[in-house]
């Protein structure tokens, strides 16, 4: 697995800044599940954008809020990296 498709949901007011910078300043929440990014973003603002991005697998780290192990694959399965 060379890359992983991940999603980030954010209020639309953040969209232009993220688009012009070409990067997310983090830490940020990323998920392999588009519906999870949509749910997260819509819970914070009714006017939101979901970014889809390809991230090199080697750049990922586990999300300690979702898994107790230090395993990226387990974190992806849980829905967050």
N, C-alpha and C positions, 0 to 999 in steps of 0.2 A: 504494500500500500504506500504509494508515493505521496498522495495528497488526500485530504479529507474535506468534504463540503460541510461548511459550518454556517450558522445563521446568527445574526445579532439584531435584536429589535430595539428601537429607540424612538423617542418622540420626534415628530417631523421637524421640530424647531432645531434639532441637532443635525439634521440631514445635510444642510448646506455646508456647515463647518467640517463635518466628516468628509464630505465629498471633495471640498476644496483642499483639505489637508492630505487626503488620500490615505488616512490612517485613523485607527481607533486609538485613543489614548487611554491607557488602562491602569489598573486591571479592568477588564470587561468580561461580561458574561457571553459565552459562545456556546451554541448547542448544535448537535447534528440533526435536530428535529425542528423543522420550520414552524410547526404548530406551537411548539414550546416558546420560540422566539416571539411569535405573534401574540400568544397569551400573555407573556411577560410585558411586552410593549403596550398592549391594549389595556392592561391593568394600571399602567402609569399614565396613559394619555390616549384619548380616543382617536387622535390624529397621529399616526405613527408610520414608520418605515421599517422594513425588514431587509437587511443586507445579506446577500449570499456571497460567500467567498470560498476560495480554494486555499487551504493552508497546508504547507508541508507537514506531513505526519511527524517528522523529526523535530518540529518546532513546538509541538503540543506538550503540555504538562497536565497532570491530573488535577481535579478540583476537589480539595479536601473537605468541602462542605457536602459533597455527594458520595464520596467513597472513603473507606478507612485505609485501603491499601494505597500504595504509590504506583498505581497501574493506569496508564492512559486508556487502554482498551476498556477496562472496567468503568472508568469515568465516562467514556463515550457512550457505553451501554446505558449508564445511568442518566445520560442526557446533558452533560456539561463537561467542558474542559476549560 
